[in-house]
Amino acid sequence: MGDVVNLNQFRKKRDRAAKAQQRAANRARTGRTKAERQATQVEASRGDGALDGKRIDHEPDEPEGGDRLGPKSD
């Protein structure tokens, strides 16, 4: 048979680890200069712009599926 495990201790240990990870992320985000934060923001917006530039938009009168190969209706 397995060992007896106190679930409260397990839950608390899991919560502490999650909080420690969140604290590390907060330190990395807030522990930077204003120039570093702006550089990161510019890089993120540049990446979003590059993705938006590659987006394929459908024509308004064209169906979403692009059903061009289907049977013709006369």
C-alpha positions in Angstrom: 0.0 0.0 0.0 1.1 3.6 -0.7 2.1 6.2 1.8 -0.5 8.3 3.5 -0.5 11.8 1.9 -1.9 14.9 3.6 -3.8 16.6 0.8 -3.8 20.0 2.5 0.0 20.0 2.5 0.1 19.0 -1.1 -2.4 21.8 -2.0 -0.4 24.4 -0.1 2.9 23.3 -1.7 1.3 23.5 -5.2 -0.1 27.0 -4.4 3.3 28.2 -3.1 5.0 27.0 -6.3 2.4 28.8 -8.5 2.8 32.0 -6.4 6.6 31.8 -6.7 6.3 31.5 -10.4 4.0 34.5 -10.6 6.4 36.5 -8.4 9.3 35.7 -10.7 7.3 36.8 -13.8 6.3 40.0 -12.0 9.9 40.7 -11.1 11.0 40.2 -14.7 8.3 42.5 -16.0 8.6 45.3 -13.5 12.3 45.2 -12.8 13.2 46.8 -16.1 13.9 50.4 -17.3 11.4 52.4 -19.2 13.4 52.0 -22.4 13.4 48.2 -22.1 9.7 48.1 -21.5 9.1 50.3 -24.6 11.4 48.2 -26.7 9.5 45.1 -25.7 6.2 46.8 -26.5 7.5 47.9 -30.0 8.7 44.3 -30.7 5.3 42.9 -29.8 3.4 45.4 -31.9 5.8 44.9 -34.8 5.1 41.1 -34.6 1.3 41.7 -34.5 1.6 44.0 -37.5 3.5 41.5 -39.5 0.9 38.8 -38.8 -1.9 41.2 -39.7 -0.2 42.0 -43.0 -0.2 38.3 -43.9 -3.8 37.8 -43.1 -6.0 36.6 -46.0 -9.3 38.4 -46.1 -12.3 37.0 -48.1 -14.1 39.2 -50.5 -17.6 40.3 -49.2 -19.5 38.5 -52.0 -17.4 35.4 -51.8 -18.6 32.6 -49.5 -16.3 31.8 -46.5 -15.4 28.4 -47.7 -14.3 29.6 -51.1 -16.6 27.0 -52.8 -15.3 27.7 -56.3 -14.9 24.1 -57.3 -18.5 23.1 -56.5 -21.3 22.6 -59.1 -22.3 25.6 -61.1 -25.8 26.9 -60.8 -27.2 28.2 -64.1 
